[in-house]
């Protein structure tokens, strides 16, 4: 899970999984940390916040899909934004 908020990552860990559970959540607070995690782990799913320090979620998703090693990992965008213009991305 890539989210700038530690509290959001911890909330997801509480409700979805922790060490010893069926699902293990690995948190990263920005793109740099995400790439460091991916160097050692290939996740089954990436939960990706849209608003991040540095590169935003859309740019990170684009870079993931351009990389043969990561392009087949399912990705779900998450965001606290709720207006229509925040949910639509055009490149």
Secondary structure per residue as TSV (DSSP state, phi and psi in degrees):
chain	resnum	aa	ss	phi	psi
A	1	X	-	360.0	130.0
A	2	X	B	-113.7	111.6
A	3	X	-	-152.3	137.9
A	4	X	S	-69.8	-12.3
A	5	X	-	-104.0	116.2
A	6	X	H	-58.8	-37.7
A	7	X	H	-65.0	-35.6
A	8	X	H	-67.6	-43.1
A	9	X	H	-60.9	-44.7
A	10	X	H	-65.1	-37.3
A	11	X	H	-61.9	-45.3
A	12	X	H	-64.2	-41.5
A	13	X	H	-58.9	-39.9
A	14	X	H	-65.2	-42.7
A	15	X	H	-90.7	-25.2
A	16	X	H	-106.3	-41.0
A	17	X	-	174.0	160.0
A	18	X	-	-145.3	-177.6
A	19	X	T	-53.1	135.3
A	20	X	T	86.5	-14.9
A	21	X	S	-87.1	176.8
A	22	X	S	-63.1	-34.3
A	23	X	S	-115.4	136.1
A	24	X	-	-112.4	124.4
A	25	X	-	-99.5	124.2
A	26	X	-	-109.2	123.6
A	27	X	-	-98.9	145.9
A	28	X	B	-138.9	140.5
A	29	X	S	-95.2	-6.1
A	30	X	S	-163.4	178.2
A	31	X	H	-62.0	-40.1
A	32	X	H	-59.6	-47.0
A	33	X	H	-65.3	-36.0
A	34	X	H	-60.2	-46.9
A	35	X	H	-64.1	-35.6
A	36	X	H	-64.3	-41.7
A	37	X	H	-64.5	-43.4
A	38	X	H	-67.1	-22.3
A	39	X	H	-61.8	-29.0
A	40	X	H	-116.2	-6.6
A	41	X	-	-142.8	137.4
A	42	X	-	-111.5	105.6
A	43	X	-	-76.3	162.2
A	44	X	S	-79.8	-21.9
A	45	X	E	-158.6	144.6
A	46	X	E	-117.4	124.5
A	47	X	E	-95.7	120.0
A	48	X	E	-125.9	117.7
A	49	X	E	-68.7	146.8
A	50	X	S	-79.0	-41.5
A	51	X	S	-96.1	111.6
A	52	X	-	-136.7	154.0
A	53	X	S	-68.4	141.6
A	54	X	S	79.8	-124.0
A	55	X	S	-73.6	133.5
A	56	X	-	-79.4	171.6
A	57	X	H	-60.2	-35.8
A	58	X	H	-64.4	-43.1
A	59	X	H	-65.8	-42.4
A	60	X	H	-62.5	-41.2
A	61	X	H	-61.6	-42.8
A	62	X	H	-60.6	-43.6
A	63	X	H	-66.9	-37.1
A	64	X	H	-62.1	-46.5
A	65	X	H	-71.1	-18.6
A	66	X	T	-83.8	-9.5
A	67	X	S	-102.5	121.5
A	68	X	T	-56.4	-32.8
A	69	X	T	-70.0	-30.1
A	70	X	T	-113.9	-9.7
A	71	X	T	-62.6	-24.4
A	72	X	T	-93.2	2.6
A	73	X	S	-77.3	123.4
A	74	X	E	-61.2	145.0
A	75	X	E	-132.0	132.9
A	76	X	E	-120.8	124.1
A	77	X	E	-78.3	140.6
A	78	X	E	-126.9	148.5
A	79	X	-	-164.8	149.5
A	80	X	S	-86.9	-9.3
A	81	X	-	-69.8	144.5
A	82	X	-	-136.6	6.1
A	83	X	S	-86.3	157.4
A	84	X	H	-56.6	-42.9
A	85	X	H	-67.6	-24.9
A	86	X	H	-76.1	-22.1
A	87	X	H	-95.4	-8.7
A	88	X	-	-109.7	129.3
A	89	X	-	-123.7	129.6
A	90	X	-	-126.7	141.9
A	91	X	-	-115.9	360.0
